[in-house]
Amino acid sequence: MRNRRRLLPFLLGLVLFVAALAWPSPPPSIDPEGQAVVLTPEGKAALGLFLLTAVWWVFEVVPVGVTAVLVGIIQSVWMLRDTRAALTDFMDPSVWFIVGSLLIGGAFAKTGLTRRIAFRVLAIVPENTRLIYLGMFAMTAALTLVMAHTAVAAAVFPLLLVVHNLYEPGHRRTRFGKGLFIGMAWTAGAGSIITLLGAARGAVALGFYHELTGREISFFEVTWYMAPLGALMLLLLWGWVCVAFPPERATVPGLNRQARALHDALPPVSRREIGTLAVVTGVLALLTARSFVPALAPLDKSVVILTGAVLLFIAGVLELKDLENLPWNVVLLFGGAMSLGFCLWQTGAAEWLAIGWLGLFHGAPWLAFIMGVAAFVLLTTNFIMNVAAIAITLPVALVMAGHVNVEPEVVMFAALAAAGMPFMLLVGAAPNAIAYESGQFSARDFFLYGIPPTLMLLGVILLFVWRIWPAMGMPVLLGG
């Protein structure tokens, strides 16, 4: 242990893992059709691994990427899953998407496009640091309306580095830096729920909804109901960041003038900048077209973004050292999260938890049932891929909805809103992990400061389910 303060969470994680292994067989969960779901010994061990990993990630007992590697090792040693499956998940297509996003973000920074864009933006934004927060967060959320939030985070990240360097040369940690990068991660999630282009979870949720109800929900219907919720969360998150991370200085005097001078001093736009912009534009166009052109739907998003990265290598924009300099700690972190999520899923632990939790709300008031679904999705999506959280929870919740006189549509939208905003753990979403690479905050900071906005989100979902969505025309109760 490099630090005695890490000894307690180190031991706590081990104790929780051993306690889960020694746990006497718990009662089975009963699904809506009366089938018993038993927690197997492998499932108990998976829950223990889940607890150990969560504690070690939050307190950074060892580097987060090292804890992620341990996820694969423990699955193999305790024979929870085949070693090939456990370690192959580290190279899941979603992990490759992050690799591609980071490489493209690196190309933006290397060619100078990031600095050019940043200086343009900073030349017109107010010099008040709280309004700089708002401008950066609004830009991040707006970009997620048309592109995946992972790609947005990768593109915005180097721009925020430039902003912070103008605020505090030398890259030292500051409260403003914490707020800037943590807020970027949070608002990327808030924006990504508004359209189906922000993340894959929306298409998955609509797929389950159509399969189980036979009804279709359109692209624009999603935006109609989600836009006000996402916009309200954006403003609330901005307010919380201003309270939690008040900048050391109220203004950055001369920021506009300095940004204009730096922009004017830049050389003319180079061929490499034009080529990088052309490649990135093509990648974004393809990623967007996949949602509208059926023939392009089978084209995996990871393949699209990796193709763009390879083209940048072929063009000489990126070099071997750029590949070697990737933040592999972040890549391993996300790979471990994928492996852990699939472990919980394939051992049946996640299904047992979901059915057991939702079973508590069988016969409960309709509002309590919907919020129970949202709370479970919100908790699990902090630990496992949000698509997996939706896939585990939604089928059970949609079947149970009829038993508590609730329209399945409102359940689906509440779950979708919750799945998009994991505010507490770095593994909850790729933007969280990308923001962590800034070095401006610790995993513990992210967890502790993420608790209040998590509670805010539950309150906002409650408000929308109870009052706002019904007023906008969403059916809530069957026959209502």
N, C-alpha and C positions, 0 to 999 in steps of 0.2 A: 504494500500500500504506500503510495507516494504521500498520503496525507491521512492522519489518524481520523479526521472527520469522515473519511470514506469507509472506515472499518465497520461502523454500525450498519449502514445500508448494504454493505457487502455481506455481512452476516445475516441481515434481515432477508435478503433475497434468497440465500441458501436455506434458511429456516422455512420460508414459505414454500419453497420447492419440495423440501423433505416432508413438510406437513401435508402437502397435497398428495404425495405418494402414499403416505400412511393413512390417509383419510378413509374411514370405513365406507363401504359402498353406500352412496347416497340413494334416496328413492328415485325411481324413474320419473321423467317428465311425461305428461300425457298430452298428445297433440289434439287439435280440434276434432279429429275423426276417431278419437279414443285409443289410438295406438301408443304403446309405451316406448319411450326413448330412454335407453339405459346408458349411464355414463360408464364406459369401459375403463379398464386399468390404463390403457393408452390415453384415453380422454382425460383422466385424472392427472397423468403426468404432463399432458399438454397444458392443462390449466396451471400446474405448478411452474412450468417453463414460462408461461404467460406472466405470472406474478413475479418471478425472478427477473425476467427481462425488463418488465415495467419499472421495478425499483432501481435496477442498475442503470437503465437509460435515464431516468429522471435525475439521479444523483451522480451520474457520470463516474461510477466506481472505477471503470477503465474506459478508454476511448469508446465512443458509441459504436464505431465500426467493429471493434474487437468483441463487444457484447453481441453484436449481430452474428459474427462468426460462431460464437458459442451456441447460438440458436441451432445452427446446423449440426454442430458436434453433439449436443445433448440429444437431439432427435435420433442420431445414429447410435450413440452409446446405449440409450435406453430403448432402442428399437421401436420408437414411436412410429417411424416411417422408414421406408427404404432410403439408404444413404444417397442414392442417385437422385431420388425425388427431392429430398431435403436440400441438397446442395444445388440441384438444377434450378430451384426456385430463385436462387440468387441472380440468375441470368434470365429471369422472366421478361417477356416483352416490355412490361411496364418499367422495369429497371433500365432496359436498353433505351427506352424513351427518355429517361432522365439523362443518360449518358449523351444521347444525341442533343438534347436541349442544352446541356452544359457546354458541349463543344461549339454549338452555334452561338451561344452567349459569349464564349471565349473569342470567337471570330469577330463578333461585334466590337468587343473591347480591343482586340489586337489591331484591327484595321483603323480604329479611331472613330467608327460610327457612333459608338456609345457616347464618347465625349462630345461629338458634334451635336447629337440629339440633346444631351444633357444641358449643354451650354445654351442651346436654343430655348429649351423649356425654362431654365433658370433666369434667362434674360427677361422673361415676362411674368413669372410668378411673383407674388408679393414677398417682401423680405422678412415678413413675420414668420418665425419658425413653425408656429402652430398651423399657419396657412400653407407652409411648405409641406407639412404632414398631409394636410387635406388634399393638396394638389397631387402629390405622389400616390396617395391611396386611391383617389378618384381615377387617375390615369390607369393604375393597375386593374381596378375593377372594370373599367370600360374596355380594356383590352381583352378581358376574359369573356366578353360577350361574343367575340368572334374567333377566339383561339383558346386552346387548352390552357388551363391555369398553370400547368407545369411549364409550358413553353413561355407563358407570360412572365412567370417568376424568373426563369433563366434569362430572359431578355431585359427585364427591369433591374435585375440584381447589379450588373456592372454600372448602370446609370446611377443607382443609389450610392454605390461606392464613390462615384465622382461627386455627388451631392455632399456626402459626408466629409470627403476630403477637403472640400471648399469650406465646410463648417469647422473642421478640426484637422488641419494638416498633420500627418504623422500616423493616421489610422488608429489612434488610441481609442479605448472604449469610452463612450459618453452616453448619457441618458438619451440624448437626441438620436444617437446611433441605434440604441436598443429599440426606441420607439419606431424609427424609420424601418428597420428590417423586420421586426416582429409584426408591425402594422401591415407591412407589405404582404406577409404570409397570410395574415388573417383576412385582409380585404380581397386577396386573390380568391379565397374560398367564398366570401360573401358575393362576389361578382359572378363566380362560376355557376351558381344555381339558377341564374336568370334565363339562360338559354341552354339548349342542348349541345352547344358548341364548346362550353366551358369545361366539360369533363365527360368521361364515358358513363358515369353512374346514372345520368338521366336516361340514356337509351336503355340501359339494363332495367331500370325501374319501370319504364313504360312497357318494356317487353314482358315482364312478369305481370303487369296490370292487364295487358291485352290477353295474355294466355289464360289468366285465371278469371277474368270477367267478360271477355269477348268484346270489350269496348276499346276504342282508340282515343288517344289524347294527342292533339296536334302540337306541332312545334310552337305555334303562336299562343296556344292555350297555356303552355308551360310558362311562357314569358309574361302573359297577362297576370297570372297569379303570383309568380315569383318576383317580378320586378319591384313591387312596393316593399316586399319583405327584404330583398337584397339591398335596396336603397336605404331602408331604415337601419339595417345592420351596419352598413357602411358608415352612416353618421354616428351611430352609437359606438362603434369601434374607434372612430376618430376621437370622439369625446373621451373614451376610456384611455386611449394612448396619451392624450394631453394631460390627463390626471395622473396616470401611472408613471409616465416618462416625461415630466415637464422639462423642456430643453434648458440647458444651462444659461442660454442667452435668449432673450425674447425676440431679437432680430439679428439678422446678419447684415450689418450696414455695408452698403456698396455692393451687395451681391449681384444685382442686375447689371451694374456697370462692369464689375469684374467678369461676369459671365459673358457679356458682349465683347469685352476686350479679348478674352481667351478664345472666343469663337472666331473673331476677326483675325487672330494670330494663327489659326489653323491653316495648313496648306490647302490648296484646291482639292476637291473631291477626287480621289484616286480611282484607278481601274479596279483595284482590289475592293474598295468600298462599294463600287457599283456592282461588281460581281457578287459580293456577299449579300447585298441587298436584293439582287435578282434571285439568288438561290433561296433566300429566306422567304421572299414574296411567293415564289413557286411552291415552297413547302406549305406555307400558310394557306394558299389557295387550294391545294390538294386536300389538306386537313379539313378545310371548311366544306369543300365540295362533297366529301364523303357523307355528310349529313343530308345532302339534297339529291345526289346522283346515285341511284341504286346500283349501277354497274361498278361504282367505286367503293361501295360499302365493304366488300371483302378485303380491300387493301388496308393492311394493318397500319395504325398510326405510327408505331415504332419503326416500321420499314420506311415510311415516308421521311421521318425526321433523320434517320440514320443515312438514308440516301443523300439528303442534303449535306450532312456532315462529310460523307465520303467525297462528294463533289468539291467541297471546300478544300479537302486534302489534295485532290487531283489538281485543282487550280493553283495550289501553292499558297493559299491563304493560311491554312493550318499546317503544322509540321509535327514531327515525332515528339518534340518536347511538349507540345500542347496536349498530346495524348497522355504523356507521362505526368503532366502537371494537373491532371484532373483531380478533384477532391475525392479521392477513393474512400475516405472515411464516410462521406455522405452517401456514396454509391453503395457501400457495404451496409450502411444503416438501412437504406430502403430495401436492399436485397434481403436482409434479415427480417424485416417487417413482412415482406411477401412470404418468406418461408414460414414464419410464425403463424401468419393468417391461414395459409393452406394447411398447416398442421392442426390448428384448432378446428378447421372445417372438416378435414378428412378423417380425423379421429372421432368426430361426432360431438366434441366438447362444445363447439359453438352452437350446434343445433339444440343440444341439451339445455344450454343456458338460455337460448332464445325462447324455447317452448316453455321452460320452467318460469321464466320471467313474465311472459305474456299470459301464461295461465293464471297468474295472480290477479289479472284484470278481467277474467271471465266473469261476467255478471256485474262488473263495476259500472258506474256511470259512464256515459259515452265519452265525455271529455277526459276523464281519468284514463280510459283505455287508449285514446289517441296519444295523450301525453306520455303514457307508458311506452308506447311504440317509439315515439320520438326520443325519449330519454335513453332507451336501450340502444338505438342506432347511434346516438350521439356518443355514448360511452364506447361502444365497440369500434366505431370508426376512428377513434383515437389510437387504437392498437393494431387494427388490421385494415387492409385496403378497403376503401369505402364501397367499392363494387361488391366485395365479399360481404360487408355488413348488410348491404341491401339484399343480396342474394340469400343470406341466412334468415333475415327477419321478415321481409316483405311477403313471401308466400304464406307463412304462418299467420301474419297479421291480417292479410286480405281475407283469408278463410274465416278467421275469428271475427272479423268486422260484422258479418251478418248476424252473428249470435248476440251482439250487443247493439243491434239496430243502427249501425254506422255505415254510411256510404263508403265503399272502398276508395273512391277518388280522394277524399280528404286524408285518409290514412297514407296513401301513396305520396301526396304532396308534403305532408308533415315529415315523413321519413326522408324524403328527398332533400328537404331543407336542412334537416339535422345532419345528414351524411356529408353535406358539402362543407361543414365548418368545424373540423376538429381543432380546437384552440389550445389543447393542453400538451400534447406529445408531439415530438418531432416526426415520429413515424406515421402520424395520422394523415399526412399529405405531403406530396413532393415539395410544394412551396415552403413548407415548414423546414424541411431538411436543407433546401437551397439557402434560405435565409440564415440558417445556423452557420453556414460556411463563412459568413461575414466576420465571425469572431467577436461580435458586439454583445453577445449574450450567451448564457449557459443553458443547458437543458432544464436545469432547475428553475431558472428565471422564466423560461417559456411555460413551464407547468404551473408555477404559482400565479403568474400574472394572467394565465389563461383561464383560471377558475371563474373570475367575475364575468368575462364575456360569454363563457359557457352558460352560466345562469341567465345572463341577458338573453341569449338565444332561446332558451327554453321559455322565458317570459314572452318573447316576441312571437314564437310559434303558438303559444297559448292564446295570445291576443288575436292572431290571425285566424286560428281555428274557431275561436269562440265568436268573434265579431266581424272581422274584416273580410275574410273569404266568403262567408255567407252573404254579406252585403254586396260582394262583387259577383254573386251568382253561382258560387260553388255549392252543390248539394252536400249536406252534412249528415242528416238523418234519413234513413230509409223511409220513403213515403212522406217525408217532410216538405 
